[in-house]
Amino acid sequence: MDFLPLYDMDDHLFAYMVPLLEQGREIGYITVGAIDDGYATYEINIQDQAVSNVKEQLKNRTGNSIGKGEVVYLPPFDYLIKVSDQGQARYYDLGNHSQEVTEKVNQKKQKINEDFKRIRKEENRKHIQNLLSNDVMIATVTKEDVALTVERDYGMFVPVEYSTNAYSYGGDQGWYDTSTKQDRGCGPVAAANITNYLAKIKDPTKYGKLYVGNTNSKTDFVKHMDKLYSYIDPGLFGEISGPDFTSDVERYAKDNGVALKGVTNSASFTLDNVANYIKAGLSINSPVATLNTKKWSDYEYEWHWMTITKYYRDVNDNRWIAVSTWGQRRSIDYRVHFDAMANGWIMGGVMYFQ
């Protein structure tokens, strides 16, 4: 299998992008760790020809010159093309139409390197050693642990028809009609997802007034997103307070005649305690909002609210979550996401309602 090497800022091998194949067709990739004290895996992305497209962009940037370019990986979700130009490094964001981001990268280089260092832990080394001792080279999901009913049974979540016969996996902040709302709207979209799901799937009798439109209608769902935006009212940096997010959703529910409360937990913010909280929400068929505040620039998967729809763990203690973000389903290594929540610029967190 043709793995694509991924590097850190100092040109050291850090991970591999491994194509996922189905009947010989490339359907996505899994990002696998290449260092002995890092994470075994980072994310799974289902996207046709994703690795081939990255290689093509790299070729276009370098003219296929060996040693002139490479792909730099910024955990958990960002990938850059690094090109040597007359002895100077130039960076291009793979996730944003190959936009040049050299100035942003240079400004944040110290923070980026600190993130790389923090990933390297003795705990991670022991986990990988355990995997190798069990002859497991790449993390494999063997059994789902807990999931929302529609995710478990149908692989769906809040299916909005955004074009003819094409359905989203939850709301997309890109549907807002202004750039300001698009930039700051991830929290309101998570709230819109949750209230829709409670009203339409979990218990229409109890929660039905939280969403009165047609879920499949993009027009109706965007109106719902706008209404939640007015309640949450994100500031200049978006909604960065978990308690404020919770109280705003509760206030929206109260104004619509529904008794709804965020479920709080006094347990310390640890890998296992947060996992137990996520499972508790999903086990009662309640989507879990999650905020991470990892940030080095304005890329879409950092400084971001998402909606957790599934948590699973295999026999070798590899853990994954499925999330709704920008209307898409993404699978993320839970350890990576926990690090993004716990070690961002401010503390992130999780919240579900009942």
N, C-alpha and C positions, 0 to 999 in steps of 0.2 A: 504494500500500500504506500502511496506517495505522500509522506508526511511533509508539511510545510514548517520549517523551523521558525520559531518566534524568539526575539531577543529582548534583553533589557536595554536601558539607556547606554550602558557601557559595552554593548556588543557581545554580552555573554549570553549563551543559550539559556532560555528560561522555560520554554514550553514548546509544544507542537500543536499545529492545527491538523487534525486527522479527518480526512473525508469520511462521511457516512454513506454507504452504498446500499442500494436496494435493487436487486436484479441487474447489477452492473451500472446502474444510474446513480449519479451523485445527488443525494437528497439533502445534504447539510454537512455539519462538521461537529466534532467534539474537541475542545481545547484541553490538552493533557499536559500536566506538569513534567518538566525535564530536570528539575533539581531535586536533590534528595531530602531537603528540609522545607519544601514548599507544599502546595496542594497537589493531590493526585490528579484532580480534574478541576476545571473552572466553569465551563458552560457548555451546553448543547444548543446548537442553532439549526433549525430545520429550514433550509433555503436551497432551492435548486441551484447547482453549479456554484455554490458559494466559494469553495476553495479555488476552483478554476478561475473564477472572476478575480479573486485576490491575486493570483499568479499573473493574470493578464494585466492588471493594473500595475503590478511590480515591473513587468516586462516593458510596459509603455513608458514608465517613468525612467527606467534605466537604459532603454534601448537594448535590453538583454545583455548588458555588460556584466560579466562575472565580478563580484566583489564590490560593485558600485552601489548596490541597494539591498535592503533587507526589510523584513516586517518586524516592527517593534510592538510588543504586547504590553498594554497598561491594564492590569487586572482591575475590575473583573470583566469589562465589556469592550474596551477600546483597543483598536488596532491602527497603527500608523505605518506608512511607508517612509523609510529613512533612506535618503539618497545623498551620496557624497558628491558635492559640487565644488570643485577646486579646493578641496581640503576642508570645506565647511559642510556641516550636516544640515539638510533641509528635510522637513517633516510634512507629510500629507495625510489627512484623516480619511481612512477607508470608509468610515461610517457617514461621511458627509460629502459625497461626490468628489472625493480626492481633493478637498479644499486644503490649501497650504496653511499649516498651523505652527510654523517654525517659531514665531515670536511668542505665542502662547506657551509652547513647550519649553522654550528657554526660560521664560519667566517662572515656570512652575517646576523646573528641573529638580530643585532640592526636595520639594514635597514629593515628587514622583519617586525619587530615589529612596526617600524615607518609607514610602509605601512598599517598595520592593523589599527593603530590609525587614519590615515588620512581618511580612509573609513568612520569612525564613524563621521557623520555630522548631525547637526540639520535639514538641508535640507532633508537628507535621512529619518530622523525620521518623518518629516511632510508628505513626500511622502507615507511612509508605513501606517501612520495613515489614510491618505486619501483612500488608498486601502482597509483598514479594514473597514472604515466607509461605503464603497460601497459594503461590503460583498465579496470582491475579495481577496482570500487567496494566490493565486499563479498567477503571471503575465501570461496572455494569449494573444497571438497575434490574433487579431480579423480581421485585414485587412491590407494588404500591402499598403504602401504609395507610394514609388517610387522604381523602379527596372529596370535593364537593360532588353532589350526586350527578349533575350534568357533565362534569368533567370526567368522572369515573365511568359513566354509562355511555356517553356520547362524544367525549373529547371536545365539548363545547363550553362556552361561558359567555353569557349576554350577547347573543348573535345578532348584531345590527347589520342589515343589508346596506352596505355603503355603495355598492354598485350592483347592477343586475346579476342576481344569483351568486353574489360574492358577499360573504359574511365575515364580520370581524370577530375577534375574541375579546369582547369588552369594548369600552369606549376608547376614543382616540383624541387626545388633546389637540391634534392637528385639525380637527373639525371645527374648532372655535373660529370665529370670523375676524379676530384681530391677532396680530403678532404678540401683543402683550398677554392675552389670554392663552395663546398657544405656548408661550414660554413659561407661564406660571400655573397652568391649569391641571397639572398632574394630580394634585390633591383633590380638587373638585371632581375629576374624572373617577378617581378611586371611590369617592363618596357616591357618585352617580351609579357606578357599577354595583356597589354594595346595596344601596337602597333599591335599585331595580331588582337585584337577585332576591332580596328578602321579600319583595312585593310579588314577584311573578313566579318564583320557584319555591322558596322555603315555606312560606305560609301566607297565601293571598288573603285569607280571612283575617289574620291578625295584622299583616303589614301592607295590605293591598293599597292603602292610601298613599304610600310612599312613592308610588309610580303609577300614574293612571293612563299613560300612553301605550302605544304598541311598541314592544321591545324591538321588533324587526325594522321599524321605521326610523331611518336616520334623522328625519325631521323631528320626530317626537323625542328621540333620545338626545339630540343636540339641545332642544328646549330644556330637557331635564338637566343636562350638563350646565346650561346657563343659570338655571335656578340654583343649583348647588354652588356654582361659582359666586353668586350673590350672597349666599350664606357664609361661605368660607372666606371670601374676600382676600385672596392671597396678597401679601405685600410685595415689596420690591424683589425679594429673594424667594417668592413663593410662600407656601404654607410650611413653615419649618418647626411648628410646635405640635407635637402629638396631642397634648391636652386640649389645645384650641381646636384642632381638627375634630376631636371627639365631641366637645361641647357644641360645636357648630352643627354637626350631624344630629345630635340629640335635639337641638333647638329646631332644626328643620322638621324632624319627626313630630315634635310636640305641636308645631304650628299646623301640621297636617293631621292632627288627631290620633297620632300613633305613639304608644309608650315604647320607647327604645332607649337602651342604655349601653354605653361602651363597657366592656368587661375588663376590669382592672385586676392586676395581679401584683402582689407585694414581693414576690420572689426576686432575687438578685438577677441581673441581666447577664446570664451565662448561656453558653451554647445549648445545653440541655434544657434549661428552664424555658428559654424562648421557643425551642422546638416543641416542648410540651404545651406551651400556650397556643402555638399555631395549630397543633393537632387537636386541641380542645375546641377551637373555633370551627375547624373543618369538620370535626366529628358531629357537630350539631348543624351542619350544612350552612354555616355562616362564613362568607368570604372574609379574609384577613387583610386589612390594609397594612402596608409596610413602607416605612420611610428610611432611606439611606442618605447620608450626607457626605459621602466621598465626593471630592470635587478637585479637579485640577484645571478644568475649563468648563465650557457649557455643553458638553456632549450629552446626548439624550438619556443615557442610562445612569448617570450620576446626579446627585442632588435631586432625588426623584422619589415620588410615591408610585407604588405598584399595588396590585391586588393578588394575593396568594390564593391559588385554587387547588393546590395539591402539595403534599409532603410525602416523600418516600425515602426509604433507607434499606440498603441491602445487608447481606449477612456479614460483610466486611466493614460495616459502619461507614460506607459511602452514603451521603445524604444529598437529596436534591429537592428543590421546590419548583413548581410550575407557577408562572405569574402571567398576569395580563398587563401589558404595557404598550402604549401607542397602538392599541387595537390588535396586538399580536400576542401569541402564546410563546413564551420563552422558558427554557429550563435552565436553572442556575444551580451550581454547587452550593448547598446550604452553608457550608463553612465559609465560602467566599462572601456570601451575602451577609452572614452574621458579622463578619469583619467589617463590611461596609456600613452596617448599622452601628456597630459598637465603636468604631475608630474613625469616624468621619470628622468633619470640622466641628460639628456639635452632635450630641447623642441622637440617634435615630430610634426606631422602635416599631412595634406592631400593635394592632387594635382590631378587635371584632366586636360585633354588637348582637344583643338579643333583647 
